[in-house]
Amino acid sequence: MQQQSESSSAGRLIRHFRNTKYMINESRAFFDAAHAAGIMAVHGRSTIGRAFALGTGSLDSRSRVIDFVRCSYLGLDNHPAIVAAAIEAIQAHWSLHWSCARTRLNFDLLAELEATLSDMFSARVLAFSTVMLANLGAMPLLASGQLTGGCKPVVVFDRIAHVSLAYHKPVVADETQVETIAHNDIDALERLCRKHPLVVYVCDGVYSMGGTSPIKELRQLQDRYGLFLYVDDAHGISLFGRQGEGFARSQFPQVLGDRTIIAASLGKGFGASGGILMLGTADQEDLFRRYSIPYAFSVAPNLAAVGAALGSCKIHRSVELSERQMRLAQRISIFDSLVATAEQGNSLPIRMISIGSEAKAIAIVGELLNAGLYTSVTFFPTVARGRAGIRVCITADHEVDDIERLCDCILEKVPDATAKPTPLASVPP
Amino acid sequence: MQQQSESSSAGRLIRHFRNTKYMINESRAFFDAAHAAGIMAVHGRSTIGRAFALGTGSLDSRSRVIDFVRCSYLGLDNHPAIVAAAIEAIQAHWSLHWSCARTRLNFDLLAELEATLSDMFSARVLAFSTVMLANLGAMPLLASGQLTGGCKPVVVFDRIAHVSLAYHKPVVADETQVETIAHNDIDALERLCRKHPLVVYVCDGVYSMGGTSPIKELRQLQDRYGLFLYVDDAHGISLFGRQGEGFARSQFPQVLGDRTIIAASLGKGFGASGGILMLGTADQEDLFRRYSIPYAFSVAPNLAAVGAALGSCKIHRSVELSERQMRLAQRISIFDSLVATAEQGNSLPIRMISIGSEAKAIAIVGELLNAGLYTSVTFFPTVARGRAGIRVCITADHEVDDIERLCDCILEKVPDATAKPTPLASVPP
């Protein structure tokens, strides 16, 4: 949601970051229509690969659907080694969860997980039960100035930074100045760096609706002005880097330093459950281990999540990771060779098919589901009004046949989306 | 943290809800001392009952410690039936977590869990991965007025409402008026109800540092003024009620109605992992299932949490629940018969031993740990400065010997805390 301004009765400019009432009023009809069409809040049971058994009740009576919704980009979320490691962890402790702050008592396996991830990602890694909570814990610390030498920075958000970041703008603004700039507007960010002695920039690494942050340009601003970067790379982890360090981390030097924090998911590409922060210094680690709010309350990842993540670490350190990264790249290329999107040719697994009308997008996603293909309808507030579309998550575990069938079905409904052959969209050898 | 006010350069009163820098500066030395003393961020492995193996590495070399920190009040967090149900759920889906919004795709078992809990608690129950996220999702909806007939309410917080509620004050204040009243100040709340047509009150059911909300008096204000209540009963769930509906829910009528939302934990007393909201109407449920932020992103409870909660539901619906509730009451009485606290005689499992000096509290908790008894040191910002103490969580699974030994050790260090025999503190037959 965009920031709005109004004059208060006292004549002073008050800025509003959120307008929940407006957002609900403007989108409720779309949500209701999508639910009525049976394409939202779907239930199912995981089977093999990217298929799931639709609905609840007896498995025999359920239809088999190929899923293009969940963000398990490397197809790891039902990997036997990860599932087995989750079970082993529970059995080793004969417990699932300890209800107490991480400042008090922690499962020993959680220490092992943090040490393993720290080694893999050349950073000081802290684990959380979700990325959303990792971000919640970080925002007040950024605002306090404790990460920038004791001086409160101006905190700048990318306009389309994920809601799990943007939610906290009023909390940050309660403690320091907050600015919002246009998406990836490096010039605007540089102007703010020139104007203010300390600037923090908050953005996604890979954006959940497509596209990325210009990490190289951000690093230049960091070198030039000491810009502090907070990058949520939930969607970029595991897809890039020799050990899956992700879109953002793989573009920073071996030593992360004291001006960069990267958040990432242990779900999504990583295939387990939970979230992490990659920190650069011992001081930062001490600060988070004392004052990150979720860290100080009972929201550690549960043991199944810890075990699954340890299982996934083994895969990330084996040749299987690059094989899966490559399989994903091939499948993305196959999709791109058939269906044209704004994302065509990039190496990310998210594709957005523009439809325009919300009603039409809902209808098409319903028809795809009837054909056994589950995709996400996207509409306001996720995208602008009248710019509804279909979001497709491609994974390394999709059968090539399933991708081709999805593309055929999409093109039947949206013939304009037929891809023109380009060198970029050809399948790599 | 208390709300602070200051005049802006424009002369208008700006209210600050958070002051992270101040809080850190005032408490950092205590945190550092407690970590140096080895009594914070402890690691361990669950063994049997309330014992755990301290540290990491080989199990043989670790000492056995009795834990009085974690909030598993009924001793369920390593109950064989709950642990087995967690494993069964993972095996049934051969997955742990689906990385996608609950508005998209859900495990069928999650639907079963929500239906079971709804039936047990006579409410429309939505499950979340943590109570903290359940609260995060609710706060903007409260502020928007969508839960109060489309009109924005004044949202009133109890001064010591849990940080997982208080954190969101600036977010709520960005959309509507926020007030903070003294702890349990019913008169102040009634004055606000008289002054404003729509008031929401946000409080804990059972406070994590002792004490409760006056639910009866709050219900009277609800009847008189239409007050909307949002009660976080994370610490009250399972301890009260025939099916463990908790401190708050058990004091409301069978039909929850359209003016009460209760948040609760599936960890703590419940013994699994995750959080829930108990809603009263279909409209509320539709609203949350569309617009609660964590619901709309990839933060569903993972399958191990869902399975464990389903296992705990079976215990909650059996005679074992009341047996455990009774065992807990007996153990609380034993503690109260030996050690005097402000909580003496109440039926809650949290006891706070006042020490005063932070250094002394840290030293005593360190000595207790050396004696094989792990308790929580509490200091600012959890309690006021100079009012440090020791927090003890009593559970149904503590051996009576262990409670007596803890009391003896506490009284050795704090002889003033010796209980005077009173009828309230006697062990029930």
Interface residues (C-beta under 8 A of the other chain):
Chain A: S8 A10 G11 R12 H16 F17 R18 N19 T20 K21 M23 I24 R28 F31 H35 M40 A41 V42 H43 G44 R45 S46 F52 G55 T56 D67 V69 R70 C71 S72 D77 N78 P80 I82 V83 A86 I87 I90 Q91 A92 H93 W94 S95 L96 H97 W98 S99 C100 R102 T103 R104 L105 N106 F107 D108 L110 A111 E112 S129 T130 M132 L133 L136 P140 L141 A143 S144 G145 Q146 G150 K152 V163 S164 Y167 H168 P170 V171 A173 D174 E175 S265 G267 K268 A272 S273 L287 R289 R290 Y291 I293 P294 F297 S298 V299 N302 L303 A304 A305 A308 Y374 S376
Chain B: S8 A10 G11 R12 H16 F17 R18 N19 T20 K21 M23 I24 R28 F31 H35 M40 A41 V42 H43 G44 R45 S46 F52 G55 T56 D67 V69 R70 C71 S72 D77 N78 P80 I82 V83 A86 I87 I90 Q91 A92 H93 W94 S95 L96 H97 W98 S99 C100 R102 T103 R104 L105 N106 F107 D108 L110 A111 E112 S129 T130 M132 L133 L136 P140 L141 A143 S144 G145 Q146 G150 K152 V163 S164 Y167 H168 P170 V171 A173 D174 E175 S265 G267 K268 A272 S273 L287 R289 R290 Y291 I293 P294 F297 S298 V299 N302 L303 A304 A305 A308 Y374 S376
